[in-house]
């Protein structure tokens, strides 16, 4: 494998690891301007280690809901942030 091939394979970050295999949308579609929707912020790519069972559960739930894994993960994070809103406002 050439160095350039490795760079191209890594570019997708977390999104490339958890997106649906049928996903043909562009990651940049997720970026919205503040004038369009104030609840959406700029998208950042994050790489992190996840418990294998969490990953399996994420994939199963996404498949059963007919959604992308990142959409299901966003729902879970939205609920978590809402639950801990007092910690964010302090």
C-alpha positions in Angstrom: 0.0 0.0 0.0 1.3 3.4 -0.9 1.4 6.4 1.5 -1.1 8.2 -0.7 -3.5 5.3 -0.5 -3.3 5.2 3.3 -4.1 9.0 3.4 -7.2 8.5 1.2 -8.4 5.6 3.3 -8.1 7.6 6.5 -9.7 10.8 5.3 -13.3 9.8 6.1 -12.5 9.5 9.9 -15.4 8.4 12.1 -18.0 9.1 9.5 -16.4 6.5 7.2 -16.4 4.0 10.0 -20.0 4.3 11.1 -21.9 5.3 7.9 -24.3 3.0 6.2 -22.8 1.0 3.3 -25.7 2.3 1.2 -24.9 5.9 2.1 -24.2 7.9 -1.1 -24.6 11.4 0.4 -21.7 13.8 0.9 -20.5 14.6 4.4 -20.6 18.2 3.5 -24.4 18.0 3.1 -24.5 17.8 6.9 -23.0 21.3 7.3 -25.6 23.9 7.4 -25.3 27.7 7.8 -26.6 29.5 10.8 -29.2 31.2 8.7 -30.7 27.9 7.6 -30.9 26.2 11.0 -29.6 27.5 14.3 -29.7 24.1 15.9 -27.2 22.6 13.5 -23.5 23.5 13.9 -20.5 22.8 11.8 -19.6 19.2 11.5 -16.3 17.9 12.8 -14.7 14.5 12.3 -13.9 12.6 15.5 -12.0 9.4 15.9 -12.6 7.5 19.2 -12.7 4.0 20.6 -16.1 2.5 21.1 -17.2 -0.6 23.0 -17.8 -3.4 20.5 -21.3 -4.1 21.8 -22.2 -0.4 21.6 -21.1 -0.4 18.0 -23.2 -3.6 17.2 -26.2 -2.1 19.0 -25.8 1.2 17.0 -25.7 -0.7 13.7 -28.7 -2.9 14.6 -30.9 0.1 15.8 -29.9 2.1 12.7 -30.8 -0.8 10.4 -34.2 -1.4 12.1 -35.0 2.4 12.0 -33.8 2.7 8.4 -31.4 5.4 9.4 -27.7 6.0 9.1 -25.6 5.1 12.1 -24.5 8.7 12.5 -28.1 9.8 12.8 -28.8 7.3 15.5 -25.7 8.3 17.3 -26.7 12.0 17.0 -30.1 11.2 18.6 -28.4 9.5 21.5 -26.0 12.4 22.0 -28.9 14.9 21.8 -30.8 13.0 24.5 -27.6 12.8 26.6 -27.0 16.6 26.3 -30.6 17.4 27.1 -30.4 15.1 30.2 -27.2 17.0 31.3 -28.2 20.5 30.2 -27.5 21.9 33.7 -23.9 20.9 33.4 -23.5 22.7 30.1 -25.2 25.9 31.3 -23.0 26.3 34.4 
